[in-house]
C-alpha cells in the first residue's frame, strides 16, 4: 500500500487529492480553495505549504508529492 499527494495549482483554485494504491487506487481525501493570486507568488507558496502540512498531519504514510502548475516555473 502506498499513499500519494497531488497538488494542482491553477489561477482560480488550488486543488489537492490523496490517493492510496494497493492493487486498485482509492481516493482518500480531496480539497479545493481559491488561489490567492492577489498576494503574488509568495502567497501561493504559503497556501501550498499550509495545504501540505494539513494533509500530512491528517494522513500518515504519504510517500510522494506531485505538483502541477501552469506556465514556466523558475
C-alpha positions as CSV (number, residue, x, y, z in Angstrom):
1,X,0.0,0.0,0.0
2,X,1.3,3.4,-0.9
3,X,-0.1,6.9,-0.5
4,X,0.5,9.9,-2.7
5,X,-0.5,13.6,-2.6
6,X,-1.3,15.5,-5.8
7,X,-1.5,19.3,-5.8
8,X,-3.0,21.3,-8.8
9,X,-2.2,25.0,-8.7
10,X,-4.4,27.0,-11.0
11,X,-5.2,30.6,-11.5
12,X,-8.6,30.2,-9.9
13,X,-8.3,27.2,-7.5
14,X,-5.7,25.2,-5.6
15,X,-6.9,21.6,-5.6
16,X,-5.5,18.5,-3.9
17,X,-6.1,14.8,-3.6
18,X,-4.6,11.9,-1.7
19,X,-4.7,8.5,-3.3
20,X,-3.9,5.2,-1.7
21,X,-2.7,2.5,-4.0
22,X,-2.7,-1.2,-3.2
23,X,-4.0,-3.2,-6.1
24,X,-6.5,-0.6,-7.2
25,X,-6.2,3.2,-6.5
26,X,-8.5,4.6,-3.9
27,X,-9.2,8.3,-3.3
28,X,-8.8,9.1,0.4
29,X,-9.2,12.9,0.5
30,X,-9.7,15.8,-1.8
31,X,-9.9,19.6,-1.3
32,X,-10.1,22.9,-3.0
33,X,-9.7,26.5,-2.1
34,X,-9.4,29.8,-4.1
35,X,-5.8,30.5,-5.2
36,X,-4.5,33.7,-3.6
37,X,-3.2,35.4,-6.8
38,X,-3.6,38.9,-5.4
39,X,-0.9,38.2,-2.9
40,X,1.6,37.2,-5.5
41,X,3.8,34.1,-5.8
42,X,4.7,34.1,-2.1
43,X,1.0,33.8,-1.1
44,X,0.6,30.9,-3.4
45,X,3.6,29.2,-2.0
46,X,2.3,29.8,1.5
47,X,-1.0,28.2,0.5
48,X,0.8,25.1,-0.8
49,X,2.7,24.8,2.5
50,X,-0.5,25.1,4.6
51,X,-2.3,22.5,2.5
52,X,0.7,20.1,2.6
53,X,1.1,20.5,6.3
54,X,-2.6,19.9,7.0
55,X,-2.7,16.9,4.8
56,X,0.5,15.4,6.3
57,X,-0.9,15.9,9.8
58,X,-4.3,14.3,8.8
59,X,-3.0,11.3,6.8
60,X,0.1,9.2,7.7
61,X,2.3,7.4,5.3
62,X,2.3,9.8,2.3
63,X,5.3,8.7,0.2
64,X,5.3,11.2,-2.6
65,X,4.0,14.6,-3.7
66,X,3.3,15.8,-7.2
67,X,2.6,19.4,-8.1
68,X,1.1,20.7,-11.4
69,X,1.4,24.4,-12.3
70,X,0.5,26.3,-15.4
71,X,3.3,28.0,-17.3
72,X,7.0,28.1,-16.8
73,X,8.4,27.6,-13.3
74,X,11.7,29.2,-12.2
